[in-house]
Amino acid sequence: MDKVCKSAAEALEGVLFDGMTIMAGGFGLCGIPENLIAALKESGVQNLTVISNNAGIDGFGLGTLLETRQIRKMVSSYVGENKLFAQQYLSGELELEFNPQGTLAERIRAGGAGIPAFFTKTGVGTQVANGKEIRVFNGEAYVMELALQADLSIVKACRGDAEGNLIFRKTSRNFNPMMATAGKVTIAEVEELVPNGQIDPDHVHTPGIFVQKILQGHEYEKRIEQRTVRART
């Protein structure tokens, strides 16, 4: 199977449909699949449920899909720094399933591992636990959280080979590896696409068995979400 695609648009061919669920890697603007998000916008696919730590910022990342009203629901753990997100949510235009960050990560990992649900103390006694099963273990209350899976996972890696083996760089690793395991189809964009055999197996973060398509991205902006510096003297 030839996994290498010439472009993000080619990689998405035959995969998209209205109403689908998409996992998108990244943490803030770090490690986001910029090329695939742009191609999603251009495709015009609608009524999306997007599972991602956040929804980018106004005018960049997943925020561009909010501008075109392509996202119906977000499953997230952080929704700050995006005015359009707030406007759409408060007006009832956008649905939101809010998760503690560690819970979101574990729900995705569980989905990739074939674990249907798990119990955690996080959220017990708060609105997070509303409507969910509570069970007591060793005298402590735990809330049951369901695993997450997606029709499509889009991830970004530093380096990959033609088989789809991926290496992530530092903080940009974030949600990407677990999301790669939890999609029915996973598409990876990489900064450097190398021939098979050039990646040491001991260095692989995501094995190629989880990746169905791969492409070399281009023109990455790699924006800094917030730059904080001392005032000049």
Backbone as numpy.savetxt, mean C-alpha at the origin, in Angstrom:
# Nx Ny Nz CAx CAy CAz Cx Cy Cz
7.19 -17.61 -17.71 6.35 -16.42 -17.71 7.23 -15.17 -17.71
7.01 -14.29 -18.67 7.75 -13.05 -18.75 7.05 -12.01 -17.89
7.69 -11.61 -16.79 7.08 -10.68 -15.85 7.40 -9.23 -16.16
8.41 -8.98 -16.98 8.89 -7.62 -17.20 7.96 -6.86 -18.15
7.52 -5.69 -17.72 6.66 -4.83 -18.53 7.43 -3.57 -18.90
7.10 -2.99 -20.05 7.80 -1.80 -20.53 7.34 -0.53 -19.84
6.12 -0.55 -19.30 5.59 0.65 -18.68 4.56 0.28 -17.62
4.21 1.25 -16.79 3.19 1.02 -15.78 1.83 0.76 -16.43
1.54 1.47 -17.51 0.27 1.27 -18.21 0.16 -0.15 -18.75
1.27 -0.67 -19.29 1.27 -2.04 -19.80 1.07 -3.03 -18.66
1.70 -2.76 -17.52 1.59 -3.67 -16.38 0.15 -3.77 -15.87
-0.60 -2.69 -15.98 -1.98 -2.66 -15.47 -3.00 -3.20 -16.46
-2.58 -3.46 -17.69 -3.51 -3.96 -18.69 -4.13 -5.29 -18.26
-5.46 -5.37 -18.36 -6.16 -6.61 -18.04 -6.33 -6.89 -16.57
-5.87 -5.97 -15.73 -5.92 -6.18 -14.27 -7.01 -5.34 -13.62
-7.28 -4.18 -14.17 -8.15 -3.21 -13.51 -9.63 -3.44 -13.81
-10.45 -3.13 -12.80 -11.91 -3.11 -12.98 -12.51 -2.20 -11.93
-13.62 -1.58 -12.25 -14.28 -0.68 -11.32 -14.73 -1.43 -10.07
-14.54 -0.81 -8.92 -14.96 -1.41 -7.66 -13.93 -2.33 -7.04
-12.74 -2.40 -7.59 -11.72 -3.31 -7.07 -11.05 -2.75 -5.81
-10.35 -3.64 -5.11 -9.58 -3.26 -3.93 -8.10 -3.29 -4.28
-7.40 -2.18 -3.95 -5.99 -2.05 -4.27 -5.20 -1.76 -3.00
-4.11 -2.49 -2.79 -3.14 -2.14 -1.75 -2.03 -1.34 -2.40
-1.66 -0.23 -1.77 -0.61 0.62 -2.31 0.47 0.83 -1.26
1.68 0.40 -1.54 2.78 0.52 -0.59 3.19 1.96 -0.38
3.93 2.17 0.70 4.42 3.50 1.02 4.05 3.92 2.43
4.80 4.90 2.91 4.57 5.47 4.24 4.71 6.97 4.08
3.59 7.69 4.12 3.64 9.08 3.71 3.95 9.12 2.23
5.03 9.78 1.85 5.46 9.80 0.45 6.70 8.93 0.24
7.09 8.18 1.25 8.31 7.37 1.19 7.99 5.97 0.66
8.63 5.59 -0.44 8.45 4.25 -0.97 7.14 4.04 -1.69
6.54 5.11 -2.22 5.27 4.94 -2.94 5.54 4.59 -4.40
4.67 3.78 -5.02 4.84 3.42 -6.43 4.33 4.54 -7.34
5.15 5.56 -7.53 4.73 6.77 -8.23 4.22 6.51 -9.65
4.94 5.67 -10.39 4.56 5.41 -11.77 3.23 4.66 -11.87
3.03 3.70 -11.00 1.80 2.92 -11.04 0.60 3.76 -10.59
0.80 4.64 -9.62 -0.30 5.53 -9.20 -0.69 6.45 -10.35
0.30 6.99 -11.05 0.01 7.85 -12.20 -0.75 7.09 -13.29
-0.36 5.83 -13.50 -1.05 5.02 -14.51 -2.47 4.68 -14.08
-2.68 4.48 -12.78 -4.04 4.26 -12.29 -4.92 5.47 -12.57
-4.36 6.64 -12.34 -5.11 7.87 -12.62 -5.48 7.95 -14.09
-4.52 7.68 -14.96 -4.76 7.76 -16.39 -5.75 6.71 -16.88
-5.82 5.58 -16.20 -6.72 4.50 -16.62 -8.18 4.86 -16.45
-8.47 5.74 -15.48 -9.85 6.14 -15.23 -10.65 5.14 -14.42
-10.02 4.09 -13.88 -10.74 3.11 -13.07 -11.40 3.81 -11.89
-12.62 3.37 -11.55 -13.44 4.09 -10.58 -13.84 3.22 -9.39
-14.38 3.90 -8.37 -15.02 3.22 -7.24 -14.04 2.31 -6.49
-12.84 2.80 -6.29 -11.79 1.98 -5.70 -11.85 1.97 -4.18
-11.52 0.81 -3.60 -11.17 0.73 -2.19 -9.66 0.62 -2.13
-9.00 1.57 -1.45 -7.54 1.58 -1.41 -7.06 1.35 0.02
-6.22 0.34 0.18 -5.61 0.03 1.47 -4.20 0.59 1.45
-3.96 1.58 2.27 -2.64 2.23 2.31 -2.50 2.96 3.63
-1.26 3.09 4.09 -1.03 3.79 5.35 -1.72 5.14 5.38
-1.66 5.85 4.26 -2.34 7.14 4.14 -2.72 7.36 2.69
-3.17 8.55 2.35 -3.60 8.83 0.98 -2.75 9.92 0.34
-1.44 9.87 0.60 -0.56 10.86 0.02 -0.84 12.24 0.56
-0.58 13.24 -0.25 -0.88 14.62 0.11 -1.66 15.25 -1.03
-2.14 16.45 -0.83 -2.86 17.13 -1.89 -1.96 17.28 -3.11
-2.40 16.71 -4.22 -1.68 16.88 -5.47 -0.56 15.91 -5.73
-0.33 14.94 -4.85 0.76 14.00 -5.08 0.45 12.66 -4.44
0.99 11.59 -5.04 0.72 10.25 -4.54 -0.74 9.89 -4.73
-1.27 9.13 -3.78 -2.68 8.74 -3.86 -3.62 9.94 -3.82
-3.10 11.08 -3.35 -3.91 12.29 -3.34 -4.41 12.67 -4.73
-3.68 12.27 -5.79 -4.13 12.58 -7.14 -5.37 11.78 -7.52
-5.54 10.60 -6.92 -6.73 9.79 -7.19 -7.95 10.32 -6.43
-7.69 11.02 -5.33 -8.80 11.70 -4.64 -9.28 12.88 -5.48
-8.36 13.56 -6.13 -8.73 14.71 -6.96 -9.67 14.31 -8.09
-9.46 13.13 -8.65 -10.29 12.66 -9.76 -11.48 11.82 -9.29
-11.67 11.76 -7.97 -12.81 11.03 -7.38 -12.81 9.55 -7.79
-11.62 8.96 -7.92 -11.55 7.54 -8.28 -11.59 6.63 -7.05
-11.35 7.18 -5.86 -11.35 6.39 -4.63 -12.67 6.57 -3.90
-13.32 5.44 -3.60 -14.57 5.46 -2.84 -14.33 5.26 -1.35
-13.31 4.44 -1.02 -13.07 4.10 0.38 -11.57 3.95 0.61
-11.11 4.46 1.78 -9.73 4.27 2.21 -9.70 3.41 3.46
-8.77 2.47 3.50 -8.47 1.69 4.71 -7.07 2.13 5.12
-6.97 2.93 6.18 -5.73 3.64 6.48 -5.47 3.69 7.98
-4.25 4.19 8.31 -3.93 4.41 9.71 -3.54 5.86 9.99
-3.30 6.64 8.93 -2.95 8.05 9.12 -3.57 8.86 7.98
-4.33 9.87 8.34 -5.05 10.62 7.31 -4.79 12.12 7.42
-3.72 12.52 8.06 -3.41 13.94 8.20 -2.73 14.50 6.96
-2.57 15.81 6.93 -1.83 16.52 5.89 -2.44 16.39 4.50
-3.73 16.13 4.43 -4.40 16.03 3.13 -5.77 16.69 3.27
-5.85 17.96 2.87 -7.08 18.72 3.04 -8.23 18.14 2.23
-7.94 17.68 1.02 -9.00 17.12 0.17 -9.57 15.85 0.79
-8.70 15.03 1.39 -9.15 13.83 2.09 -10.16 14.23 3.17
-9.78 15.20 3.99 -10.66 15.64 5.07 -11.98 16.16 4.53
-11.94 16.95 3.48 -13.16 17.50 2.90 -14.09 16.40 2.40
-13.52 15.43 1.69 -14.35 14.36 1.13 -14.92 13.46 2.23
-14.12 13.22 3.26 -14.60 12.37 4.36 -15.70 13.08 5.14
-15.49 14.33 5.50 -16.46 15.06 6.31 -17.76 15.31 5.56
-17.70 15.35 4.24 -18.90 15.55 3.44 -19.64 14.25 3.14
-19.03 13.12 3.53 -19.65 11.82 3.29 -19.35 11.24 1.92
-18.50 11.92 1.17 -18.16 11.46 -0.18 -17.18 10.30 -0.15
-16.33 10.26 0.88 -15.29 9.25 1.00 -15.49 8.43 2.27
-15.50 7.11 2.13 -15.58 6.23 3.30 -14.18 6.02 3.86
-14.12 5.80 5.17 -12.84 5.57 5.84 -12.96 4.46 6.86
-12.08 3.48 6.75 -11.94 2.44 7.77 -10.60 2.70 8.45
-10.68 3.22 9.68 -9.49 3.68 10.38 -8.91 2.56 11.22
-7.58 2.40 11.18 -6.89 1.33 11.90 -5.69 1.87 12.66
-5.44 1.36 13.87 -4.12 1.62 14.47 -3.05 1.09 13.51
-1.92 1.78 13.44 -0.93 1.45 12.42 -0.41 0.02 12.51
-0.11 -0.43 13.72 0.36 -1.81 13.86 -0.70 -2.82 13.50
-1.95 -2.50 13.80 -3.05 -3.39 13.45 -3.20 -3.48 11.94
-3.07 -2.34 11.25 -3.16 -2.36 9.79 -2.06 -3.23 9.20
-0.84 -3.07 9.70 0.27 -3.87 9.20 0.03 -5.36 9.43
-0.48 -5.72 10.60 -0.72 -7.13 10.91 -1.89 -7.69 10.12
-2.91 -6.88 9.85 -4.04 -7.34 9.03 -3.56 -7.68 7.62
-2.65 -6.87 7.10 -2.11 -7.14 5.77 -1.23 -8.38 5.79
-0.35 -8.47 6.81 0.53 -9.64 6.92 -0.28 -10.92 7.05
-1.35 -10.86 7.85 -2.20 -12.03 8.03 -2.87 -12.42 6.71
-3.30 -11.42 5.94 -3.91 -11.72 4.65 -2.95 -12.44 3.73
-1.69 -12.02 3.72 -0.70 -12.67 2.89 -0.32 -14.06 3.37
-0.46 -14.28 4.68 -0.08 -15.57 5.26 -1.24 -16.57 5.30
-2.42 -16.14 4.87 -3.57 -17.04 4.88 -4.20 -17.19 6.25
-3.98 -16.22 7.14 -4.58 -16.23 8.47 -5.82 -15.36 8.43
-7.01 -15.90 8.64 -8.23 -15.12 8.42 -8.47 -14.01 9.43
-7.98 -14.16 10.66 -8.21 -13.17 11.70 -7.23 -13.40 12.84
-7.13 -12.41 13.73 -6.25 -12.52 14.89 -6.80 -11.64 16.00
-6.31 -11.84 17.22 -6.74 -11.06 18.37 -5.60 -10.14 18.83
-5.95 -8.91 19.18 -4.97 -7.94 19.66 -5.58 -7.09 20.77
-4.73 -6.63 21.68 -5.21 -5.75 22.76 -5.40 -4.32 22.25
-4.75 -3.99 21.15 -4.82 -2.62 20.64 -6.24 -2.26 20.25
-6.75 -1.20 20.83 -8.09 -0.73 20.48 -9.18 -1.16 21.42
-8.90 -2.08 22.34 -9.91 -2.53 23.30 -10.37 -1.33 24.14
-11.67 -1.18 24.28 -12.22 -0.09 25.07 -12.31 1.23 24.32
-12.03 1.22 23.02 -12.11 2.44 22.20 -13.07 2.21 21.05
-13.27 3.25 20.25 -14.15 3.13 19.09 -13.64 2.12 18.07
-12.35 1.85 18.10 -11.76 0.86 17.19 -12.43 -0.51 17.37
-12.85 -0.81 18.59 -13.42 -2.13 18.89 -14.92 -2.22 18.64
-15.56 -1.12 18.29 -17.01 -1.13 18.10 -17.44 -2.15 17.04
-18.38 -3.02 17.42 -18.91 -4.00 16.48 -18.04 -5.21 16.24
-16.91 -5.31 16.95 -15.99 -6.42 16.75 -16.06 -7.38 17.93
-15.70 -8.63 17.67 -15.71 -9.64 18.74 -14.61 -9.35 19.75
-14.98 -9.41 21.03 -14.03 -9.26 22.13 -13.93 -10.60 22.85
-12.71 -11.06 23.08 -12.53 -12.33 23.77 -11.47 -12.14 24.86
-11.63 -12.88 25.95 -10.72 -12.76 27.09 -9.75 -13.93 27.09
-8.46 -13.61 27.15 -7.40 -14.60 27.26 -6.57 -14.27 28.50
-6.43 -15.24 29.39 -5.64 -15.04 30.61 -6.03 -13.77 31.35
-7.34 -13.53 31.38 -7.86 -12.39 32.13 -7.76 -11.05 31.42
-7.26 -11.03 30.18 -7.11 -9.79 29.43 -8.03 -9.81 28.21
-8.67 -8.67 27.92 -9.57 -8.55 26.78 -8.79 -8.28 25.49
-9.21 -8.92 24.43 -8.60 -8.74 23.11 -9.71 -8.54 22.08
-9.43 -7.75 21.06 -10.38 -7.52 19.98 -9.95 -8.31 18.75
-10.93 -8.88 18.05 -10.61 -9.66 16.85 -10.57 -8.74 15.63
-9.51 -8.84 14.87 -9.34 -8.07 13.64 -9.25 -9.04 12.46
-9.94 -8.70 11.38 -9.95 -9.54 10.18 -8.75 -9.23 9.29
-8.26 -10.25 8.61 -7.16 -10.08 7.68 -7.61 -9.25 6.48
-6.64 -8.64 5.79 -6.90 -7.86 4.59 -6.23 -8.50 3.38
-6.96 -8.54 2.28 -6.40 -8.97 1.01 -6.89 -8.00 -0.06
-6.27 -8.05 -1.24 -6.63 -7.11 -2.29 -6.65 -7.80 -3.65
-7.40 -7.20 -4.57 -7.39 -7.68 -5.96 -6.04 -7.37 -6.60
-5.43 -6.26 -6.18 -4.16 -5.83 -6.75 -3.31 -5.16 -5.68
-2.02 -5.51 -5.63 -1.06 -4.81 -4.79 -0.05 -4.12 -5.70
0.19 -2.83 -5.44 1.22 -2.10 -6.19 2.29 -1.67 -5.19
3.54 -2.03 -5.48 4.63 -1.79 -4.54 5.80 -1.15 -5.26
6.71 -0.57 -4.48 7.89 0.10 -5.01 9.13 -0.45 -4.30
10.14 -0.85 -5.09 11.38 -1.37 -4.52 12.57 -0.63 -5.11
13.68 -0.75 -4.42 14.93 -0.15 -4.89 15.49 -0.93 -6.07
15.49 -2.25 -5.95 16.10 -3.10 -6.98 15.26 -4.37 -7.14
15.20 -4.84 -8.36 14.51 -6.10 -8.61 15.08 -6.76 -9.85
14.80 -8.06 -10.00 15.24 -8.75 -11.21 14.04 -9.22 -12.01
14.31 -9.84 -13.15 13.24 -10.21 -14.07 12.29 -11.26 -13.49
12.72 -11.96 -12.45 11.85 -12.94 -11.79 10.96 -12.29 -10.74
11.20 -11.01 -10.44 10.37 -10.32 -9.46 10.93 -10.32 -8.06
12.15 -10.82 -7.86 12.78 -10.73 -6.54 13.09 -9.26 -6.23
12.76 -8.82 -5.01 12.83 -7.40 -4.69 13.70 -7.11 -3.48
14.39 -5.96 -3.55 15.12 -5.40 -2.42 14.60 -3.99 -2.17
14.26 -3.70 -0.92 13.77 -2.37 -0.55 14.87 -1.63 0.20
14.86 -0.31 0.08 15.92 0.48 0.70 15.41 1.18 1.96
15.94 0.78 3.10 15.73 1.46 4.37 14.24 1.74 4.64
13.90 3.02 4.96 12.53 3.34 5.37 11.52 3.05 4.27
11.94 3.07 3.02 11.00 2.83 1.93 10.51 1.38 1.89
11.07 0.56 2.76 10.60 -0.82 2.87 9.17 -0.85 3.42
8.92 -0.11 4.49 7.62 0.09 5.15 6.58 -1.00 4.87
5.45 -0.65 4.29 4.36 -1.61 4.08 4.55 -2.47 2.82
5.54 -2.16 2.01 5.67 -2.80 0.71 5.80 -4.33 0.75
6.71 -4.91 1.57 6.86 -6.37 1.52 5.60 -7.13 1.90
4.89 -6.68 2.94 3.69 -7.42 3.35 2.57 -7.27 2.34
2.46 -6.08 1.72 1.43 -5.90 0.70 1.69 -6.77 -0.52
2.96 -6.99 -0.83 3.30 -7.83 -1.98 2.77 -9.25 -1.83
2.59 -9.69 -0.59 2.12 -11.06 -0.35 0.59 -11.16 -0.31
-0.09 -10.03 -0.19 -1.53 -10.06 0.10 -2.41 -9.67 -1.08
-1.84 -9.53 -2.25 -2.63 -9.21 -3.43 -2.81 -10.43 -4.32
-3.99 -10.54 -4.94 -4.19 -11.62 -5.92 -3.22 -11.44 -7.08
-2.97 -10.19 -7.43 -1.94 -9.84 -8.41 -1.05 -8.77 -7.77
0.26 -8.92 -7.86 1.18 -7.92 -7.35 2.04 -7.40 -8.48
2.07 -6.07 -8.60 2.92 -5.42 -9.60 3.95 -4.58 -8.85
5.21 -4.77 -9.19 6.30 -4.03 -8.54 6.97 -3.11 -9.53
7.19 -1.87 -9.12 8.05 -0.98 -9.90 9.34 -0.81 -9.12
10.45 -0.78 -9.85 11.76 -0.72 -9.22 12.58 0.40 -9.82
13.50 0.91 -9.04 14.41 1.94 -9.54 15.48 1.34 -10.43
15.85 0.10 -10.14 16.89 -0.58 -10.93 16.44 -2.00 -11.21
16.33 -2.34 -12.49 15.95 -3.68 -12.90 17.19 -4.40 -13.42
17.57 -5.48 -12.74 18.81 -6.17 -13.08 18.51 -7.57 -13.62
19.44 -8.17 -14.37 19.24 -9.52 -14.88 19.15 -10.54 -13.73
18.51 -11.65 -14.02 18.41 -12.71 -13.03 19.81 -13.18 -12.62
19.97 -13.46 -11.33 21.24 -13.94 -10.81 22.12 -12.86 -10.23
21.76 -11.59 -10.43 22.60 -10.51 -9.90 22.22 -10.08 -8.49
21.13 -10.63 -7.97 20.74 -10.33 -6.59 21.07 -11.54 -5.72
21.85 -11.31 -4.70 22.19 -12.37 -3.74 20.90 -12.85 -3.07
20.60 -14.14 -3.13 19.37 -14.65 -2.52 19.22 -14.26 -1.05
20.34 -14.12 -0.34 20.27 -13.74 1.07 19.85 -12.29 1.26
19.86 -11.50 0.19 19.50 -10.09 0.28 18.06 -9.81 -0.13
17.37 -10.82 -0.62 16.01 -10.64 -1.12 15.04 -10.38 0.04
14.27 -9.31 -0.06 13.23 -9.03 0.93 11.89 -9.65 0.53
11.56 -9.58 -0.75 10.33 -10.19 -1.27 10.69 -11.15 -2.39
10.44 -12.45 -2.23 10.73 -13.42 -3.29 9.82 -13.21 -4.50
10.37 -13.50 -5.67 9.63 -13.29 -6.91 8.35 -14.08 -7.04
8.16 -15.12 -6.24 6.94 -15.91 -6.32 5.71 -15.07 -6.00
5.90 -13.98 -5.27 4.77 -13.11 -4.91 4.48 -12.04 -5.96
5.37 -11.89 -6.94 5.26 -10.79 -7.90 4.90 -11.33 -9.28
3.81 -10.83 -9.85 3.38 -11.28 -11.17 3.91 -10.40 -12.30
4.11 -9.11 -12.02 4.62 -8.19 -13.05 5.61 -7.22 -12.41
6.60 -6.80 -13.22 7.61 -5.88 -12.72 8.01 -4.91 -13.83
8.33 -3.68 -13.44 8.76 -2.68 -14.41 9.80 -1.78 -13.78
10.64 -1.20 -14.61 11.58 -0.20 -14.13 10.90 1.16 -14.21
10.80 1.82 -13.05 10.18 3.13 -13.01 11.14 4.22 -13.49
10.63 5.44 -13.54 11.46 6.54 -14.02 10.94 7.86 -13.44
11.77 8.86 -13.48 11.43 10.23 -13.09 10.80 10.31 -11.69
11.43 9.64 -10.74 10.93 9.68 -9.37 11.20 11.06 -8.75
10.16 11.63 -8.15 10.32 12.92 -7.47 10.89 12.74 -6.06
10.49 11.66 -5.40 10.93 11.39 -4.03 10.80 12.62 -3.15
9.63 13.15 -3.10 9.40 14.37 -2.32 9.61 14.13 -0.83
10.06 15.16 -0.15 10.12 15.15 1.31 8.81 15.74 1.81
8.08 14.95 2.61 6.74 15.37 3.01 6.76 16.62 3.87
7.67 16.65 4.83 7.83 17.83 5.66 9.32 18.03 5.93
9.80 19.19 5.61 11.20 19.51 5.87 11.27 20.44 7.08
11.96 19.99 8.11 12.08 20.79 9.33 13.55 21.10 9.57
13.87 22.36 9.62 15.27 22.78 9.84 15.30 23.93 10.84
16.46 24.15 11.41 16.63 25.28 12.30 16.61 26.59 11.50
16.13 27.65 12.12 16.18 28.96 11.48 17.62 29.39 11.34
17.94 30.03 10.22 19.31 30.51 10.00 19.63 31.63 10.99
20.86 31.61 11.50 21.27 32.67 12.43 21.76 33.88 11.66
